[in-house]
Amino acid sequence: ESSADVYDRVSSFWDVLLDDTLPKTASENLRTCLIVTHGLTMRLVLMKLFQWSVETFETVWNVGNCEHVTLTKNMTKMCYQFDKKQSYPSKVCWATRPIWIVLRSKKASDETEKRLAMLQKLKEQNNWNLVEEVAAQEAEHHTEGHKHDEH
């Protein structure tokens, strides 16, 4: 099986894990997900998660026996990050040459960020009237958008 075939399977697995499985278990207050796999598959998971180029992927070594990589979720930036302290050995990447790794994650749109901030404020204040105000503003904005489309 080629790396490309494994990458396709890893991508599907990761998408199902993030989009379906973990959100359903969030109500159970589960905070840890353990994935046990081989080195190649681990690098492909990291490639998918951090959007590494093929060149970066090819420079990163597989972890050794009984070694592991730990990722933690940065809730402020809403992305996963390497956790050196909890990884073994305590380092981020194992590469064959100096590389510059740019960590990327799915970034919410400005509109989504605004809605998340509104929901956080609602949660903190327990103010249900705020939801009605925002819904009314969105309805007004939506109506104005259709008026502009007609002209």
Disulfide bonds with the S-S distance in Angstrom:
none
